[in-house]
Amino acid sequence: MSKFYESDENNMKVLLKESDFAFSILMDTGGTANSDFAEYTSDNFIRSFRHIMQKPDLSRAQLASMLRAAERRKKRRDNDENWADFMSHIIAHGVTNNNSDHRLH
């Protein structure tokens, strides 16, 4: 497995911010109530995450699970400018540890 570099983590921060912004627009314009951020992001940004994480076999379900686990670790993200920093660090740490089941604890 390739090493996850700081530049990859920075790229992930940007991707998380972009996907969060897109999800916010979707919700503000009456988007589906049956979708959460993790599901939306894993459905719409999977290719970008596969590339940044250097995991071409990463499934949508695995990405959604990683995002939800990271979100649970971050108690509150409203008005938190460091949300993407925290999320990318948690996800990168999971990738670096090469967890075979892709779950973050």
Secondary structure, DSSP 4 states (H G I P E B T S, - for coil): -----HHHHHHHHHHHHHHHHHHHHHHHTT--TT--HHHHHHHHSHHHHHHHHT-TT--HHHHHHHHHHHHHHSS--TT-TTHHHHHHHHHHHHHHTT-TT----
